[in-house]
Amino acid sequence: MAKTLDKKTLKKSFNNWFFWNGCSQQAESMLGMAFGQSMAPVIDELYDSKEDKAAGLKRHITLFNTESQVGSVCNGIAIGMEEQLANGVGTPESIQEAKVALIGPTSAIGDSLWVATIIPLLLTICLSISSSLTSTPWVGPLLYLVVYPLGTYLLSWKIFQLGYKAGLEGVQRFMASGQMDKIIRSVTILGLLVVGALTASFVTCSLNIDIKTATKVFDEASQAYIDGSISVFNLDNLLNNVFPKIVPLALTLLVYRLYTKKNWKPIVIMLFILVLAAILTAIGYIPTVGAFA
């Protein structure tokens, strides 16, 4: 009779990975021990002898590393292949090869989709909510504390199930079809739109420069040109008519460049802005720089 894992075992395996994937991370095997802990209930159900269980656990505590949420597809695939192995299909080496082959793609996709897009996007939305609700600013942090773990759990569980049900070949076909690239591109564009809206709405930076222009009028009595009407143009208004919010955008891009290209620490960037504002104020020029004003 073919051995089949029940849903309770699959759920326990996923929970072991989701809640404890970083608890034993170290330089020797990275997330290998956590992966083995995830596979423990699976191995225990599929194999009867102590020797088979020991061999199963040993092959799953080797070097492994990935982004934890998207990387849960690796657990699902490994469980499916382990189930086949227990029924006489496949080899232990093929399971190891599949895990190693998935480290690169799942890490790259997970970091770009989860770490670089979904988390900043959710933080931006919650930050906007918190800043707009002046009487109840705690709603934003509370929303993040609820939505992030719950959403992460549900999405990771679906990805885990995808790996188990579709198998290695199904996941490879999905990645090769270009659908994953489209998903990443769409979420990235959405994230950039939200961050851009946040910059325009809550980052304040004005030059506070007025440009005075005077028209010359010919005076018949003195036979000379004299000052006529004086017009005052505010540089911020002039720039905003050409490119709205261009000064806050320039400040944001400067901070981004200092952080990404020059490798400045966030605290150093904040001190730089503070010192620059103090120097300009000391010499009599008072710009307006701030956030969430």
C-alpha positions in Angstrom: 0.0 0.0 0.0 1.4 3.4 -1.0 2.4 5.7 1.8 0.6 9.0 1.9 1.1 11.9 4.3 -1.9 13.2 6.1 -2.8 16.9 6.3 -1.9 17.1 10.0 1.7 16.1 9.3 2.0 18.6 6.4 0.7 21.3 8.6 3.1 20.4 11.4 6.0 20.4 9.0 5.0 23.8 7.7 4.6 25.3 11.2 8.0 24.0 12.2 9.5 25.8 9.2 7.5 29.0 9.4 7.9 29.7 13.1 11.4 28.3 13.7 13.3 28.7 10.4 15.7 31.2 11.8 16.2 29.8 15.3 19.2 27.6 14.5 20.8 29.6 11.7 24.6 29.4 11.8 27.6 29.5 9.4 28.0 25.7 8.9 24.6 24.7 7.5 22.7 28.1 7.5 19.0 27.0 7.6 19.9 23.3 7.4 18.9 22.4 11.0 15.6 24.3 10.6 14.9 22.4 7.4 15.6 19.1 9.2 13.3 20.1 12.0 10.6 20.8 9.4 11.1 17.4 7.8 11.1 15.5 11.2 7.3 14.8 11.3 7.4 13.8 7.6 10.3 11.4 8.1 8.7 10.0 11.3 5.5 9.1 9.4 7.0 7.8 6.2 9.6 5.4 7.7 9.3 2.7 10.3 12.9 1.6 11.1 15.2 3.7 13.2 17.9 3.5 10.5 15.7 4.9 7.8 14.5 7.7 10.0 18.1 8.6 10.9 19.2 8.6 7.2 16.2 10.8 6.3 17.0 13.3 8.9 20.7 13.4 8.1 20.1 14.3 4.4 17.9 17.2 5.4 20.2 18.9 7.9 22.9 19.7 5.3 23.7 23.2 4.1 20.6 25.0 2.9 19.7 28.7 2.6 16.9 30.7 1.1 14.4 33.4 1.7 12.0 31.9 4.3 8.6 32.7 2.9 9.0 32.0 -0.8 11.6 29.3 0.2 8.8 27.3 1.8 8.2 25.9 -1.7 11.4 24.0 -1.3 10.0 22.3 1.8 6.9 21.3 -0.1 8.9 19.9 -3.0 11.2 18.0 -0.7 8.3 16.5 1.1 6.7 15.4 -2.1 10.0 13.8 -3.3 10.5 12.2 0.1 7.0 10.7 -0.1 7.9 9.2 -3.5 11.1 7.9 -2.1 9.3 6.1 0.7 7.2 4.4 -2.0 10.3 3.3 -4.0 10.4 6.1 -6.6 13.5 8.3 -6.9 16.8 8.5 -4.9 18.0 10.4 -1.9 20.6 12.1 -4.2 17.8 13.5 -6.3 16.2 15.2 -3.3 19.5 16.8 -2.4 20.0 18.0 -5.9 16.6 19.5 -6.1 17.1 21.4 -2.8 20.5 22.8 -4.0 19.1 23.8 -7.4 16.3 25.7 -5.7 18.5 27.7 -3.3 19.4 30.4 -5.9 16.0 31.0 -7.6 14.0 31.0 -4.4 16.5 33.3 -2.6 16.5 35.8 -5.5 12.7 35.8 -6.0 12.0 35.9 -2.2 14.4 38.8 -1.5 13.1 40.9 -4.4 9.4 40.1 -3.9 9.1 39.8 -0.1 12.0 41.8 1.5 12.4 44.5 -1.1 8.7 45.0 -2.2 6.0 43.6 0.0 7.4 44.6 3.4 8.2 48.2 2.4 4.9 48.5 0.6 3.0 47.3 3.7 5.0 49.6 6.0 4.3 52.5 3.7 0.6 51.9 3.7 0.5 51.6 7.5 2.7 54.6 7.9 0.3 56.7 5.8 -2.7 55.5 7.8 -0.9 56.3 11.1 0.1 59.8 9.9 -3.4 60.6 8.6 -5.2 59.5 11.8 -3.8 62.1 14.3 -6.2 61.1 17.1 -5.5 57.4 16.8 -2.0 57.0 15.3 -1.6 53.6 16.9 -3.9 52.1 14.2 -1.0 52.0 11.7 1.4 50.0 13.8 -1.4 47.7 15.0 -2.5 47.1 11.4 1.0 46.1 10.5 1.4 43.8 13.5 -1.8 42.0 12.4 -1.6 42.0 8.6 2.1 41.2 8.2 2.3 37.9 10.2 -1.2 36.7 9.2 -0.7 37.5 5.5 2.8 36.1 5.6 1.6 32.9 7.1 -1.3 32.4 4.7 0.8 33.1 1.6 3.7 31.0 2.8 1.3 28.1 3.4 -0.1 28.4 -0.2 3.5 28.4 -1.5 4.3 25.4 0.6 1.2 23.6 -0.8 2.2 24.6 -4.3 5.6 22.9 -3.9 4.0 19.7 -2.5 1.3 19.4 -5.1 3.0 20.6 -8.2 6.4 19.1 -7.5 9.7 20.1 -8.9 8.6 19.9 -12.5 5.5 22.0 -11.9 7.4 24.7 -10.2 10.1 24.8 -12.9 7.4 25.1 -15.6 5.8 27.9 -13.6 9.1 29.8 -13.4 10.0 29.1 -17.0 6.6 30.4 -18.2 7.5 34.0 -17.1 4.5 34.3 -14.8 6.7 34.8 -11.7 8.6 37.6 -13.5 5.3 39.3 -14.3 4.1 39.1 -10.7 7.4 40.5 -9.4 7.3 43.3 -11.9 3.7 44.2 -11.1 4.2 44.2 -7.3 7.4 46.3 -7.8 5.6 48.9 -9.8 2.9 49.1 -7.2 5.4 49.5 -4.5 7.2 52.3 -6.4 3.9 54.1 -6.9 3.1 54.0 -3.2 6.5 55.1 -2.2 6.4 58.0 -4.7 3.0 59.0 -3.3 4.4 58.9 0.2 7.3 61.1 -0.8 5.1 63.7 -2.4 2.6 63.7 0.4 4.8 63.6 3.5 8.3 64.8 2.7 8.6 68.5 3.0 11.5 70.5 1.6 11.2 74.1 0.4 13.9 76.5 -0.8 12.2 79.6 0.6 13.8 81.8 -2.1 12.0 84.8 -3.5 13.1 86.3 -6.8 12.3 90.0 -7.3 12.0 91.6 -10.7 11.4 95.3 -11.4 10.2 96.8 -14.6 11.9 100.0 -15.9 9.8 103.0 -16.9 11.0 105.9 -18.9 10.5 109.2 -17.0 9.9 112.1 -19.3 10.8 114.7 -16.7 14.2 113.3 -15.8 14.7 111.7 -19.2 15.8 108.5 -17.5 14.6 105.1 -16.7 13.3 104.6 -13.2 12.0 101.6 -11.3 8.4 100.7 -12.0 6.4 97.9 -10.5 8.2 95.2 -8.6 7.2 91.5 -9.0 8.1 88.8 -6.6 8.4 85.2 -7.7 8.7 82.4 -5.2 11.2 79.8 -6.5 9.2 76.9 -4.9 6.0 77.9 -6.7 7.9 78.3 -10.0 9.5 74.9 -9.8 6.2 73.3 -8.7 4.5 74.7 -11.8 7.1 73.0 -13.9 7.5 69.8 -11.9 5.3 69.4 -8.8 7.1 68.4 -5.6 10.5 68.4 -7.4 12.4 69.6 -4.4 11.1 66.9 -2.0 11.8 64.4 -4.8 15.4 65.7 -5.1 16.0 65.4 -1.4 14.6 61.8 -1.4 16.8 60.8 -4.3 19.8 62.4 -2.6 19.2 60.4 0.6 18.6 57.2 -1.5 21.9 57.8 -3.3 23.8 58.4 -0.1 22.4 55.2 1.4 22.7 52.9 -1.6 25.7 54.2 -3.6 27.8 55.8 -0.9 26.9 53.3 1.8 26.1 55.9 4.4 24.4 54.7 7.6 20.8 56.0 8.2 22.0 57.8 11.4 24.8 59.5 9.5 22.4 60.7 6.8 20.1 62.1 9.5 23.0 63.9 11.2 24.1 65.2 7.8 20.7 66.8 7.2 20.6 68.2 10.7 24.0 69.7 10.5 23.3 71.2 7.0 20.1 72.7 8.2 21.9 74.2 11.3 24.7 75.7 9.1 22.2 77.3 6.7 20.2 78.7 9.6 23.3 80.1 11.2 24.2 82.1 8.0 20.7 83.5 7.7 19.2 81.1 5.2 16.3 79.1 6.6 15.1 76.3 4.4 12.2 74.0 5.4 13.1 70.4 5.6 11.1 67.7 7.3 8.8 64.7 7.0 5.1 64.2 7.8 4.6 68.0 8.2 
